[in-house]
């Protein structure tokens, strides 16, 4: 599976989640057997998490 296909799959699964929380991202990461940073990147949250982590 290439990166674009993986992102489509991640986004498809993410849209099923109502009111997603950090735990949901972790569960999705485990379900699809990918690193959580890839999940964040595919759903467009990577920059936000990087910003929050850098400010801690």
N, C-alpha and C positions, 0 to 999 in steps of 0.2 A: 504494500500500500504506500503510495507516495504522500507527501506532505499535504497537498490540496485535498486528497481523498480523506486523509485523517482529520483535517479541519472540518470538512463537511460532516463527518460522522460525529465529531465532538460537538459541533454546533447543533446537530439534530438532537442529540441526547440532552444537551444543555437546555434547549427550548422546552423540553418536557418538564423541567423542574420549575415549580412555582416558588417564588421568593427564595432564590438560591443563596446559600450561605457557604462559608469556607469549607465546612464538612462535606457539602455536596460536590465541591470541586475535587476534594480528596477522594471521595467515592468514585467519581467519574474517572479520575486518574487511575485508580486501581482497576476499575471495570474494564477500561480500554488498554490497560497495561502500558501507560505512557507516563512520563514525568509530569508532575503538576505544573511545571513552568510551561510545558507545551500546551496544556489545557488552557492556561491563562492567556497564552499568546494567541491561540486559535479563537478564543471568544472575545479577545480585545481588551483583556484586563491586565496584561503584562506590564504596560507602562505605569498604570496606577499602582500596582503592587510594588514595582521597582521604586517608585517615588516614595511610597509609604515606608518601605524598608530602609531606604537611604536616609530618611528623616528621623529614624529611631535612634 
